[in-house]
Amino acid sequence: MERETKTIETPVGKNKLVIYTYLLGGDKRRLISEPDPIKSQNIAINALVVSIDEKTENHIKSIEEMHGKDFDFVTIELAKVMNESSWDEDKKKE
């Protein structure tokens, strides 16, 4: 089964990123077990970013080379996906 994706665009550089809309279980396990925040962020980037401006490799380097505001934007968008991938007892009731 192919995972759902969405496209986001950075505010300054106008980079187009295709990202997955949820994490897989194995990705979540790796994130949970990684105490280093930088390594954890790299795991998230590798797990969620499909492409940046249609390029499918070197996502970490590409994001690190973005304008600081774009870096923050991407980081926040990935965090939203990670939070939405979490089990929420309230959503179960809907």
C-alpha positions in Angstrom: 0.0 0.0 0.0 1.4 3.4 -1.0 1.4 6.1 1.7 -0.5 9.3 1.3 1.6 12.4 0.6 1.1 16.1 0.6 3.0 18.9 -1.0 4.3 21.9 1.1 6.1 25.0 -0.1 8.7 26.9 1.9 7.9 30.5 2.5 11.2 32.1 1.5 12.9 29.8 -1.1 9.6 28.5 -2.5 11.0 24.9 -2.4 8.4 22.3 -3.0 8.6 19.3 -0.7 6.5 16.2 -1.0 6.1 14.6 2.4 4.3 11.6 3.8 1.2 12.3 5.9 2.1 9.8 8.6 4.9 7.8 10.1 5.3 4.0 9.9 5.7 2.0 13.1 9.4 1.3 12.5 10.1 5.0 12.0 8.4 5.8 15.3 10.4 3.1 17.1 13.7 4.6 15.8 12.6 8.1 16.8 11.6 7.0 20.3 14.9 5.1 20.9 17.1 8.0 19.7 18.2 10.3 22.6 20.1 12.8 20.4 17.8 15.5 19.1 19.8 16.1 15.9 19.9 12.4 15.0 16.2 12.2 15.8 15.4 15.1 13.5 17.5 13.3 10.8 15.4 10.2 11.3 12.2 12.2 10.9 13.5 13.9 7.7 14.5 10.5 6.2 11.2 8.9 7.2 8.9 11.7 6.0 10.4 13.6 3.1 9.8 12.0 -0.3 11.3 14.8 -2.4 12.5 18.3 -2.4 12.1 20.2 -5.7 11.6 16.7 -7.3 15.0 15.5 -6.0 14.8 12.2 -4.0 18.2 12.2 -2.4 20.2 14.2 0.1 17.2 15.7 2.0 19.1 16.4 5.1 21.8 18.4 3.3 19.1 20.2 1.2 17.1 21.2 4.3 20.3 22.3 6.2 21.2 24.6 3.3 17.8 26.3 3.2 17.1 29.8 4.6 16.7 29.7 8.4 13.0 30.5 8.1 12.5 27.7 5.6 14.4 25.3 7.8 12.0 26.2 10.7 9.0 25.9 8.5 10.0 22.4 7.3 10.8 21.3 10.9 7.4 22.5 12.1 5.6 20.8 9.3 7.4 17.5 10.0 6.5 17.9 13.7 2.9 18.3 12.8 2.9 15.0 10.9 4.7 13.3 13.7 2.1 14.6 16.2 -0.8 13.6 13.9 0.7 10.1 13.7 0.3 9.7 17.4 -2.6 7.8 18.9 -5.2 10.1 20.3 -7.9 8.7 22.5 -10.1 11.7 21.8 -10.0 10.9 18.1 -11.1 7.4 18.8 -14.4 8.8 20.2 -15.2 10.8 17.0 
